[in-house]
Every structure is written in C-alpha cells, then in structure tokens.
Amino acid sequence: MGTYGTEEDTAQCKMLGSPEFPLLSKKGDFTIGGTFSIHSQISKPPLSFTDTPEPLICSRINFREFRFAQTMIFAIEEINNSSSLLPNISIGYKVFDTCGSTLPSTRAVMGAMNGHERTVGKTCSGQSSVHAIIGASESSSTIVMLQILGIFQIPVISHFATCACLSNRKDYPSFFRTIPSDYYQSRALAKLVKHFGWTWVGAIRSDNDYGNDGMATFIRAANQEGVCVEYSEAISRTDSSEEVARVVRLIRSSSARVLVAFLAQSELDILLEEALNQNLTGLQWVGSESWITAGHLANRRYSGILSGSLGFTIRKAKISGLRDFLLQVNPSQDPQNNLLREFWEAAFECKFQSSALGQTQCTGSERLQDINNTFTDVSQLRISNCVYKAVYAVAHAIHNILKCGQSGDRMNQTCIWEENFEAKQIAKHLQDVNFTLQSGERVYFDGNGDPAAVYDLVNWQRNQAGDTVFVTVGNYNASEPNGKEFTMNGINITWAAESLERPQSVCSESCLPGFRQAAIKGKPICCFSCIACAAGEISNSSNSAECSRCPLEYWSNDDRSQCVPKVIEFLSFGETMGVLLTIFSLFGAGLTLVVSCVFFRFRHTPLVKASNSELSFLLLFSLSLCFLCSLTFMGQPTNWSCMLRHTTFGIAFALCMSCILAKTIAVVIAFKAKRPANTVPQCSAPLQRTSVLSCTLMQVLVCSLWLTLAPPYPNKNTAHATERIILECDLGSPVGFWAVLGYIGLLAGLCFMLAFLARKLPDNFNEAKFITFSMLIFCAVWITFIPAYVSSPGKFTVAVEIFAILSSSFGLLFCIFIPKCYILLLKPERNTKKHMMGRN
C-alpha cells in the first residue's frame, strides 16, 4: 500500500543512519513507523542556506530505546505469524531515530511519510509510506510530530509521551497513547505526599512540555490537598553548570526535606552529578515514572542521594518470548545494517574493523546471553509493554477495518482487502479498539485517546546483596471512587538515607546563620522559606529577617555567616602565569645578550660593518630593556612600580624604534646615492646619533609630562569583580598612556614605510626586507593588543600587555638579527665584502 525505494536506496539508508532514513525496515501490506531515541547524542551540521543541508548524524546508542524498537519488531513478527489477527495480511515496519530532540523528530516524521527516495518526474500517489507511527519517547518530540502528521490524520500511538497537553482532542485528534497521562500521575503524587503528612515540599522539573505541564498539574493538585510547595525550579540538559549548581544550592538551602522531581532522565543525570559535587543528601525523593525505575540510576554511585526514593510507575508486565527474541539480535541478521553493528560493538566493547592496540575485535559470535545490560534485562518491562500494546492496538484497528474473519465462513478466516485504504481510517478505528492481550491485560482508549490510569508505587530498597531493588509498596487507580484511588499494601518502606523513620517536612524550621526568612506569597506568616544570603551579604544569627551587606573591602564567606576580607588579586611572580612570563622575559634578555656577544666577536667583519655596528649594538641594548621592562608589570603594584612600568616600556620601545628608523634611513641613503658602489659614503655617525637621541628624547618628554600632570598610581578595583579586589595600576591619564603608545606606533609606521620602499634592494643586502617583516609582526601584535587590552579583566590586562611586549620584542630580535647570526656562525663564506656589494 505504501511506496518504497529501490534496494539501492534502502542500502543507502542503512549506511547513512541519519534521522530521515529508517534504521530498520521491512516491507509489508501495511507499514508501521517507529520513532525512538535510539541515540542520545546528535551532531549539529552548519546551515549555509545555499547548499543541501548535511544529514543529522546521531551517536551514543541507548540500549533501553533500542530494546523498545526491538519490542515493536517482535510484536509485528508475532502478529504476522498469528492466524487469528490479520491472517492473510503482512505488516512491515520502518524504525526511525529521533535522537531525543525535536529537529531529528521532524526529519524522521518527514522521512516516515514521504519515504527516502529523491525522484524527479514520478507520479505522487498522495499516500504516506507508513499507516501509523509508534512514538515518540518524549512529549516535546511527539508534539512536533503531531503538528505535521495531524494535517494528514496519520495516527500516532505513543508509548512514553505523558504530557497532559496531548489529551486535547481539538489540537491532536489522531493521537493515542498506551501510557497514562501525567494529569493522573501528578494528582497521584499530590495524594502521596499528603498521605505521609508532608505539607512542605520542594519541586523540580524538566524545562520542557513534559516537566512544565506535569509540575503545573501537581502544584494545583497539591494546593487542593493542603500541601505547600516551597520552590519550583526548572532545569534543562542544555543549562550551564553554573545554573545547575545554583538549583542544587537552592535545594540544599531549602527547609523542605521532600523533593518532588518531575524530571526526564537526561535532566536528572546532570542534576545528580552536581548533587554529588555538593554532597546533597538526606532528602526524601519523590519521582515521576520517567526515572523512578531507571536501572542505571540504581547503583552505588547515587545510593547516598536516591536511597529510599518513592514514586509511581507503569505496572510491570511479562511479554512471553521477548527475551529469546532479543537474544537473537545479531549483526548477521543484516550485515549491511550499521545500527546492528554499532549495537554489537557497544554491547561487547569491541570493534569489527581493525582498531588500535588493545581494542577487542568483534567476531559476531559473541553471545548476548553472557552479558547483562539494559537491553537484555526484561525484569522491568514497563515502557516496553506500552510499545507492545501500541503495536497490537494498530493491528486490531486494521483488523476491524478489513473486517477480518467476518465473512461467515469459519474455514476461511481472511481479511477483505480495500483498495482505497487511508491512514485516517486507522485513527477512527483506534478509538474503538478494545481487546485483551495474552497476559490478560485489557487495552482500550478513552475519549481523549488515553488508557486507564493505573500505577504501582515503588520504593527503592536494598536486598541482602546490597543492590538497589524496586519494591512495590502500593498502587493508584484513577478509576476508583474519589478518596480510594491510593492504597498501600502493608510492605515496610525504606525512607531517605535508608532510615526506618519517616522524615518530617513541615511548613517552617529555624533559619540558620547565612540564611534569611522570606515570606511565601499567599501563605501565612509562619510559612516562610529560608533563602541563602546573596553573595556579599551575611546573617550571623538564626532567623534573621534580613541579610546585611558586607563593607566595601569585605565579602561573605562560603556559608554567608560572617564578612571576611576580600581576596586581593594581582599578577604575581609566584603564580603559574607569572612564572611563565618571567621565564620568557629572562630568556629574551639572555638571547639578546648572546646575539650581542656574537656581533662583538665578529665586529670587524663586513656583515657587521655593513649592518652599522654602532646602531646594531644600541638596538640590541634597547631590546634587552624591552624584555626586562616586562618584569616591572608583575608583582604587587606600588606608586613607584606603576610609574616605572609604563615609562620604562615607552622609553625602551621608543629607543628601539629610533634605532631601527636610523638603520632604515641609512640603508635607503646608501642604496639611493648616485655614486659607484665602492664610493658610497657611510651615513654620518653624528647624524644617526642625533636622530636616535632626538626621537628618544621626544618620548622622554611625553613620559615626563605624563608623570608630572597625572602619574599612574595603584588602585583597588572593586567594580569589576564584586567578590575580590583587583589591585592594578590606574593609568592616571589615559591620554598619557595612549600618547606613549601612539608615538611608538608612529615611529614603527615610519620604519615600515621606509623599509617597504627599500624592499627591492639587491638580495645580498636584504636588511630592509628583514626590517619590513619585523615591522609587520610588530604592528600586528600591537594592533591586536588594543582590543585584547580593553576587554581583558583584572590581572589578565597586565598579562596581555606583557605578552604584547615580549611578542613584539621577540619578533624584532628574530627578524633582524637571527639571519645575520646564521651567516656569521654557519655561512662565513658569505661574510665578505664582495658578497655584501653583490659582486661575484
């Protein structure tokens, strides 16, 4: 009935493994689509809006969801082998991966409806490639799917979407589910906390349709039961660690000793990790069905937090033959299927391809019977049973549509084939299905597409082996008369921290130092919450009405009970960054000294003479000052160090640029003179000295004016970081600082322009090229320094300035002197007058 691609297309689907392609498929007269969160991680390819988007790739296989998919396939195969249900009709399937996210869910549902073929010029049949869809595993993903499928009235039967919002028949007329609505679970949780006398509870939820809608219903029901909710917080798996830490701190600081957690497993995982970091213990957890029987949480790692948890869950069931079917899953069933190979590699921690040393190689002959994981564990078949029921519900609807076994001939139990079969017919007949499974469980839907709301109350207890087990201690049946829905079966309950005494959680307890009382809006004055004092505020007595702010140079301690002096921050020689910068500074100065020694050793050679030895030694001296002046920026700022660091830096670099400028002018004059090469005069030494001195004195004058009018001074910066004091050198006059920097930039610009003009001088004397390249590096460093300097906070501002000084100094040293040292030490045959003059 549906449209299918070629075998080549199908092979391509299996290789790609992206959400719009089925991971597992089989043809049949009718096709059921399955959408499961088979992978828990998804790639985010770039969107250029000019090319075809790359397919979303999902990774990190989820054994539990893969078991759901295999349960669907098991149910379909069981129906295909049945002689009483759809006797002469075959059901096919297409399993898609939603990756637990809404975007892949959209692509999966489009792939389910349209098929994966990309064809041009073929007739569109107007029929969906699937007749019904089982899924998805999340409420938000299901809502996204229904917004598309609802237009075409393709029925969706979810096994795990519990949001009460989905019971709206006006918005979702073709939606059904085999798991009860959270409307009933939320009310059951409210009756549970009331039953145990917990009138003061905290609440935390997933920040999605599942958590927000479920918690809203719980709070309304709790208010009706006389239960007060101290706080209600939402977290998402995409929240920052700081946000999650804030929520855990709130839970710790609250007075409620009972926490109602309406969380999906992904949010609970990150919450528990932060709870371990902050040692959150002693709370009585009351959980929703999404995590209360999650096997991976019932381990020793979380036992100190979750022990004694209570919560409602779907009733456990047994599916005959399912375990044997699951144990038969093997890559050999479809060697080209990447999902089966990925599952096998994850289950046995091996690789089919040759891999790195120490990695076990898969043979395909491993036995699932020999391992115990979430996939093979069928002791808690709750959601898997919902998948099983959903498949049978679709099959019974089709069975009724085709009037199977209604011909009157007992010997001919066949179905009457319909040519113009439409998916919306299944949605219509799903509303009327009413059948009983082999296990004796009755399956039907009410007017909203919901099943009967029946829950087990489970308690986390330890067995004799010390393992956590889920013990049924009560049940909830929404169909019972009001007041009789919730019953206990008399089994002893293990409470929080494995205590035998029921925890008390009343409206208000004394607020400890570090907390203040905060009235709850709409509650009596005696009902107050204890809120931790904000950072920088303290309360040093119990039951403080307000927190007092600490003085400007003080800050609150960790428990907000007293004010302590703020930490003073500056770039010191002892910290790692200071040590590294000191090492680089001394290394640069030492390297400059080594270069000076090399030049002094070869001072009478043509290369050194041609490089203007006097200016070269003066330039090396200025570079040494540049390296060493960075040391003045480290350590605790004082009046003298603040004035010294900027003036030393400005004068040292002005001297350096003046020497380079003089060398550049000398090179230009030497090679622009209209005389024979052997009679070119050396640039006048007095003129060079005068130019260097005058350029340097100009910077000295600027620095003198700066120090005279508005010198830099040490300043305690409390505005940038409220919890610490940043000890820094205030510029005094920003105009003076930028004037010093601007003058250095002016000299550097002149050097660059003159060196650039002389860049095509004879190759044997290429000092102008080296100066050009060094100025490029110098300018690049200081141009990038400006935004980094302005945006860097605290001591990092000083580190950025030191980094710029060292980088530009190393650039000048390497570009100007290292090539000459290379010739002096390693190529002495090029250190001749003839070579310098460009003669053979």
N, C-alpha and C positions, 0 to 999 in steps of 0.2 A: 504493500500500500504506500509506504514512504519511498522517497528517492534515495539512491545510494550511489557512491562514487565507484570508480573502477578499482581493481585490485591494486593498481599502481598508486592511486590516491590514498587507499587505505594504508598501504605500506608507508607512505609519506606521513600520514597522520601519526602512526606509531613512532616514527623516528623523531618528529618534532617535539611532541609532548607539551605543546602549549595549550592554554585553556580552550581555544576554539576547536581543537581537534579531539576526537574521542580517544581515550587511552585504552579502553577495552570495548570491543564491539562484536556483534553477531547479528546476522540478518534473520528476519522472521516476517510472518504475515503482518504482525503488529510490532511496533518498536517502542520500548520504554526507555526514556532517557534517565540517567542518574547523575546527579551533581553532588560531589562530595569534596571535602577539603583534604584531598589525598596528600597534598604537600602543604607545608606550613610556612614556606618562605617563597617570595616572589621577586623576580628581577623588575627593574624599572627602566626600560629602554628609553632613549631620548626621542622626543617627538619634534621633528623638524617641520611638519606640515607641508613638506614638498615631496617627500618620498613615502612609499608604503610603509606604515609602522612595522617595526620588527615584532615578531611574536613574543608574548609574555612567556617567560620561562620560569617554571615553578621547581622548587627543590626542597630537600629535607622531608622525606616521606613520613607520613603519620600512620603508624601501624593500626591505630584504632579506626581511623577513617577508611583505611584500605580494607579492614575487616567488614565495615559497613558495605562497601562496594561489592565485596565477595559474597556477602549475605544476600544482596539483591540478586546477583547472578545465580546463587544457589536456589533462591525462591523461584526464579524464572525457569531454571532447569527442572525443578521439581514440578512446576505447572506443566511444562512441555511433556513431561513423562506421565502426566496424570490422564487417566481415561475418563474421568468424570468432569473435570474442569477444562473447558476449551479442548475437547477431544481431538478434533481434526484441524486445530489452529496452532501455529507456532508463534512464539513470542521472541523477538530479538531485543537487543539492548545496545545502548551506547552510553558509556560511562565517561563523564567529563570531570575535570578538576577545577574547582573554584578557588583553590589556594587560600581559602578563608578570607577572601577580600571581595569587595563589590565589583571592581573593574574586571577581574577574571570571570566573575559570575556573569557579567553582562556578555562577555565574549563567548562564554560557554553556552549560554542560552541561545545566542545567535547561531552558534555552530550547531546546536541541537535542532533548531528549527529549519535552518537553511541547508544543512549538510556542509561538507568541507570542500566541495568541488568549486573550482573557479572556471566557469564556462561562458562562452560568448555565442549568442545566436541560437541557444537551445530554448525550447518551449518551457515556460514556467508552469508547473502544474498547480500552483496555488496551495499545495498541501505541505504541511510540516513534515520533516523527516522523522519526527517522533510523535507519538499519540498521547503521551503523558510523561510527566517528569517526576522522579522521586528526588526530593531535596528541597532546599539545601540544608547544610548543617548549622547555619547561622540565620538569625532573624533578618539582619540587615541585607544579607545576600539574597534571601528569599524575597524580600520586598522589592529589590532591584529586578529580580527575575519576573515577578508578577506584573511589574509595570510594563513589561514587554509582552509577556505571554497572555496577560489578561485581554489584550486587544484582540487576540485570535482565539480566545476562550480555550486555550490548551490547559488542561488541568495540571495542577501542581500538588503533590502529596508529600508534605514534609515529615521527616522523622525526628527533627531536632529543633525546628523553629518554634519557639514557645511564646513569642511576644503576643500579648493580648490584643494588640492593634490589628493582628491578622484575622481576628474573628469578625471584622467588619465586612459583611456580605456586600455592601454597596460598593466598597472600593476593591474587594477581592472576591468576586463571585465564583471564580473557578479554583479557589484554594481549599485544600483539605489537609488535615494532619492526623497522624496517629499518636501524637504525644499531646498531653493536655495543655491547655492554655495557661500562661502564667497568672492569669486572673485568679485561678483556683489555687495555684501554688502560693501566691503572695498572701492570699487570705488564710491559707493553712499555716504559713509562717507566723502570721499575726496571732492566730489562735494558739500556736505552740508557745510563743514567749509569754502570752497571757496565762497559759496553763501552769507554767512553772513560776509564776509570780515575778517575772522580770518586767518591771514597769519603766525601766530606764535603760534604753539600748542605744547603741551606735549603729550606723548603716553605711555601707559602702557598696558601690555598684559599678558595672562596666558602663563607660560613656558611649553607649550605642542604643539601638532600639530595644534590644533585649534587657539591658540593665536599667535604662531610664524608665521605660514603661512598667517593668516589673516592680521597681522600687517605688514608683509613684502609687501603684495599687497597694503595695504593702503599707506605706505611710498612711494612706486613707483608712485602710482596714485597722491598722494599729491604733489610730486615733479613736476609732469606734470602740475598740476593745479597752480603751483607757491606758494604753501604752504610750509613753513619751519617747520620742526619737531625739537624742541629744544632738546629733550631727548627721548629715547625709552628704557623702563625698563621692565624686565620680573620678575614675581613672581610666586611661586608655593605654593600650600596649604601645602607642606612639608617644606617650608622655616622656618628658625628660626625667632623668634620675632625680633631679632636684625636686620636681613636682611629686614624684612618688615618695621621696623621703619626707616631704612636707606632710603628705597624707598619713604616713606611718607615725610621724611625730604627733600629729593630731590625735590619732588613735591612742597612742601611749599616754598622752596628757589628759585624755578624757576620763570622766568618772564612771562612765558606763562600763560594766565588766562583761557585757554580752555584745557581740558584734554580729550583725546580720549581713552576710556577704552575698550579694546578688551579682556574682561575677562569672564571666566566662573563664575558661581555663587559662587563656593567654594572659589576661589581666591578673589572675590570681598568681600565676607563676612569678611575674615581676614584683608583685606585692610581697610574696613570701620571701623572695631574695632580699628585699630591703628590710623586711621584718627580722630576718636573721642578722643582718648587719646591725640593727638597732636593738637586738635581743628583746623582741616583742613576745612576751609570754604571759600566761595567767589569764588569757581571755577565753571566754566560752564562745566558740564559733558556731553560728547557725548558718548553714549553707543552702544554696539552691541546687537543683538537680544537675546542673551542668558540671559540677565538680565534686559533689559530696560522695560519689562512688568512683572517682578517678583513681585508678590503681597506682599511677606513677607518683601521686602525692602521698600515698600511704607508706612512706618509707621513714627510716630513722632520721633522715636529714630534717624533716619538718615535724617530727613527732613532738618536740617540745612546744610547738606552736599550735598544731591542729589536733592534738590528742583530746579525746572526749567530744569531738565535734558532733553536732546533731543536724539533721536536715532531711528533707523529703526527696524521694527519688521515684522513678518509674518502677513498677513492680518487676521483679526478676522473673525470667521465663526460661524454659528449655526448648531448644529447637532441635528436634531429632535429626541426626545425620549431618548437622552443620560442621561439627568438629572434624569429622572424617573428610568432608569436602574441603575445608580449609587446609588440612594437612596434605591434600593432593596438589595444592598450588605449587607450580614448578615452572621455571623458565622453559622447560622442554615443551610445555603446552603450546607455546607460540615463541619460537626462538627469535623472531624479529621484533618482539614487543619489549621496548625499553623499560616499561614500568615493571614488568615481572623481573627483569634482570636487576633493576635498581632495588626492588624489594628484597630480592635474594641477597644482594651484596650488603644491604643494611642489616638484614636479619642475622647473617652469619659473619659479618665484619670481614668480608673478603672482596676480591675483585676478579672479574672474568678476564679482563685484559692484563697483560704483563704489567706489573707495577713496581714501585720502589722496593728496595731491600727490606725484608721483614714483613711485608704485606702478604697475607694468605691469599692464595689464588683459588677462586671458586671452581668447582668441578661440576656442579649441578646435581651431584649425587648426595649432597648433604640432606639430612632428614629434619623436617620441621618438628617431628616428634621428640627430637633430642634437645629442643630449646623451649624456653618458657618466656613469652613476651606478650604484649598486649594483643597481638594478632591471634595467637594460638589460645589465649585464655578465654574460655567460654563459660567461666563460672559466674560471671556477672552480665548475662545477656539481657540488657535493658533497652538501650537505644537500638541495638542490633535487631531486637524483636520488633521495634517500631518500623524498621526498614522492611522486615519480613511481612508485617501486616500491610504496609503500604502497597507492596507488590501484589499481594493477594487481593487487596481491595480493587486495584485496577483490573486484575484478571476477572474478578466477579462482575465488575461493571461491563466489560466486554462480553463476558459470557451471557449476561442478561440482554445486551443489545442484539447479539446474534441469535438469541432465542435457542441457545444450545440445549439439546435434549428435550425440546418441547414439540417435536414432530408427532408425538403419539406412538412412535414405533420404539419399543423398548430395546429392540435389537440394533437399532440404528441411532445411537446417541451422538449425532453430529450437529454441527452448527450451520445455520442458514446464512450463507455469505451475502454481504451487502456491498454493492459496487460503489455507491456514493457515501462511503463512510467518512464522517468528520469527527475531529477530536472533541468538539464541543458536546457530542453525544455522550462521551465518556464522563465529562463533568456533570451532565444531567443525571446519569445513572449512578454515579458515585454517591450522590446524595441519598440514594435509596438502598445502598448495599446493606446487608445485614446477614452475616454468616458467622460460623464458629470454626476456629482453627482446630487442628488435630490435638492441640494441647488443652482444648476445652475453652479457650478464651473467645469471648464474643466480640465481634468487630462491627461497629456502626458509627455513623456521624450524626451529630445534632444539626439543627438548622443553620448553625454558623460554620459547619464543617469540622467541628471539634469532636474528639472521642470522649468517652466517660472519664471524668477526672478522679482517678484512684491512685493514691500514693502510699508508699511504705516510708515510715520514719526509721532512719538508720542512725546508729551510734557507732563512733569509732572506738573500738576496744582492742585490747591486746590478748592474743591467745597464749598458751603455755610456752610456745616457742619464741615469744616476744615480738611476733609480727602483728601488724595492724589488720584487723578484720572488720567488716561492716555487718553489724548485728541489727536485725530488725526488732525494734522495741515498741512499735506502734504503727497505726495506719490512719489514713484520711480518705474519706469517701464523700465527695461533694454531693452525691445523690441522696445521702441520708438527710433526715429532717434536721432543721436548724438546732444546733446545740449537741448533736450526736455525731457530727462528721468526724471528730477527732477522738480516737480511743487509744489507750495504752494496753499492751499485752502482759504487763507484770514483770518483764525482764529488767533486772537491775541495770542502771545506766552508769557509765563512766563519765565523769564530768571533766572540766578543764584541768590540765596538769595532772590527769589521772587521779583526781581526788574523789573520795567517796561521798563528800558533802556537796550539796548543790550550791553553786555560787550565788551570792546576793548581788542584785543590781537594782538599786533604788534610785529615787529621784536625785538626791544630792548627798555628797560627802564633803568633808572638810577639804578645802583647797590648801595644798602645801605651799611653803615658800617657793617663789618662782612662778606662781600662778595667781590669777585674779578671778574674782567672781564675775560672771556675765549672765544677766537675766535672759531667760528664753522668752521670746516674744509670744504672748498669748498664754503663758504658763504662770502659775502662782510664783510669788517672790521667793518662796522656799525652793523652787525648782530652778537652780542655777547650774551652769556648767563651769568647769574650771579650765580656763584658757591660759596657756603659757604666755608669759610676758613676751612682748616683742623684743627683737634684738635691740640691745641698748637700754632696755628697761628692766627693773627688778622689783620684786616684792620680798621683803625679808621677814615677813611674819605670815602666819596662817590666816586664811580667809580674808586676805587683803581685798579691798573694794577696787583699788586702782594700782597700777604699776607706776612707779616713779622713774623718771628718766635720769640716766647717769650724767654726771658733769661732762663737759666737752672732751676732756682728755681721759675719760674713763669709759669702760664698756662692761656689759653684763657678762658674767661667767656662764658656763655651759648650762647650769640649772637655773639661771636667772635669779639667784638669791642674793648676790652682792655685786657691787661695782668694783672692777679691778682695772689697773692702769692698762690703757690700750697698748698693743704691740707696736713698737716703733720699727718702721721698715725703711731700709736704705740699702744700696748696693755695697755690700761689704767684701773685704778681701777673703773672708773665710768661707763664704758660700760657693757652691759649685760654679755658678756663672762668673763670680768674681775671680776665682782661681783660674778659670779658662782664659778670661780676658787678660789677666795678669801674665799668664804664660805666653800668650800671643804677643803682648806688648814687649816683654823682655826678649822674646825670640826675634821680633822685628828689629829691636835695637841692636841685639847681638849680631844679627845677619848684616845689618848696615855697617857695623864695626869691621866685620870680616871683609866686606867689599872695600872698605876704606884701606884696609891693610893690603889687599890685592892691588889697588890702584897705587898705593905708596910704593909697593915693591916694583911696579912697572912704570913708575912716574916718568922715566926718561925715554920710554918707547914712543913710537909715532902715534899709536892709537890713543894713548892717554893725553899726549900733547894736542892731538887733533880734537880731542873732546874737551879742550880747555880745562886743564887740570885744576886750576885755581877755583873755577866755578863748580867743578865736579866735587872737590873736597868740601866746599861750602854747602853744596846741595846735600851731600851725604851727612854733614853735620846737622842741617835743618831737618832731614828725615829722622835722624836719631831723636831730635827734640820732639818731632811729631809722634813717634812711637811712645816715648816716655811721658809726654803730656797726658796721654790717656789714663795714666795711673792717678793723676790728680782728681779724676772724676769718681774714683772709688773711695770707700771709707765714709765715715760719718761726716756730713757737711759741717764746716765751721766758717766763720767770717773770712779767714784767710784762704781756706781751700776754695770757697765759692768764687772769690775774686781771682785767685790764681788759675783755676782750671780754664776759664774762658779766655783770659788774656794770654796765657801761655799757648793755648790752642790757636788763637787768632794770629799771634806774632810768629809762631813757629811755621804755620802754613803760609803766612804772607812772605816770610823769608824763603821758604821752599819755592813758592810760585815766582818770586822775584828772580831767584837763581835760574829757574827753567826759562823764564822770559828772557833773561840776559843771554842764556845759551842759544835760545831760538833766534834772537836778533843777530847774534854772532854768526850763526850758520847761514842765515839769509844774506847778511852783508858779504860773507866770504864767497858765496857762490853767485851773487848777483853783480860782484865787482867786475868791470870790463878790463881785466888785465890777464896776462898769461897766468896759467895755474901756478907756476913756480914763483911768481912775484906778488901773489895775493897777500896783502898785509893782514896780520892778526888784528882783530878788533882791539882797540885801545883798552888796556887793562884798567887805567883810571876811570874810563867811561863806564866799564862794566861795574866796577865797584860803586861808582856814583849811582848808577841806575838801581842796583840791588839795595844800596843803603837808602835811597830816597823812597823806593817802593815800600821798604820795610818800615821806615820812619812814619810813613803815612798811616800804616796800621797801628803803630805805637801811639800816634796822636789820637786815633779813634778810640783805642782802648783807654787812654788816659782820660779823655772826655767822659767816657762811659763810667769809669771808676770814680771820677770826681763828682759827676752830677747824680747818678743813680746806680751805685755799685750793686752787684749781686749779693745776696745775703741768705743765710739758712732760714728755711721756713717749714713750719709744721702744717702739712696739708691734711685737713680733716674733712674736706668737702668731697674728695674723690672716692674715698672708701670710709664708710662710717664706722667699721669695726676695728680699724687700725689707723695709726698716724704715719703718714708718708713724710719722712724727713728729706727735704730736697732743697736745692739751691734755687731760690727765686731769682729771675733774671734782673730784677730791679727795673731795668728799662728794656722792654722787648725791642725797641728801636735800636739800642746799642748792640744787642746780640745780632739782629739781622743786618745791621750795618757792617759788623765784623765779617759775618758770613758772606754778605753781598760783595764786600771788597775782595775777599778771596775768590769768589766766583768771577769777578771782573778780571782779575789777573789770570785766572785759569782760562777764561774765554779769549783773552788776548793771546795767550800762549797757544791755544788750539788753532786760532785763525792764522797766526804766523807760521806755525808748524805745518798747517794744512797747505798753505801757499808754497811751502818748500818741500812738499812731499815727493816731487818728481826729480829731485836732485840725483846725481849719479849714485848707482846702487852700492858702490864701495864705501860710500859715506852716507849712511842712511839714518843718521841720528834724528833728522826731522821726522822721519816715519815713526821712530820709536816714541818721540815726544808726542806726536799726534795720537798714537794709540794710547799712551799713558793718560793724555788729557781726556780722551773718550771715556776711559774707565773712571777717571777722577770725577768728571761731570756726571756720569751715570750714577755713581754712588751717591753724590750729594743731592742730585735731583730726586732720587728715590728716598733720600733721607728725610726730606721735608714732610711728606705726608705721614711717614712712619713716626717721625718725631712728634708730630702734632697729635696723633691718635694713640700713641703708646701710653699706658697708665703707669704711674708710680716709678719704681726703680727701673722699669723697662725703658723709660725715656732716656735715662742715663746710659743704659746698655746699648740702645740704638745709636746714640751719639758716639760712644766708644767704638762700636762696630764700624761706623762710617769712617772714623779717624783711622783705624787700623786697616780697613779695606783699601781706602784711597792711598795710604802710605805704602802698603804692600804693592799696590798697582804701580805706583811711581818707581819704587825700587826695582821691581822685576822688569818693567818695560824699558827703563832707561839704562840700567847698569848690568843686568844679567847677560844680555847679548855681548856686552864688552868683556865681561869676565869670561864668557865662553871662548872668545877669541884669545884673550890674554893667557888663559890656562890650557886650553885644548887645541887651539888653532894658531900657534905662534907664527906659522908661515904667512899668515895674513896680516900680521902686525908689522908691516913695513911701510916705508914712505911711498914707495911706488904703488903699492896696493891702495893706500889711502888716497893717492892722487888719481887713481883709476888708470894707471899705466901697466902694461904687460912687461 
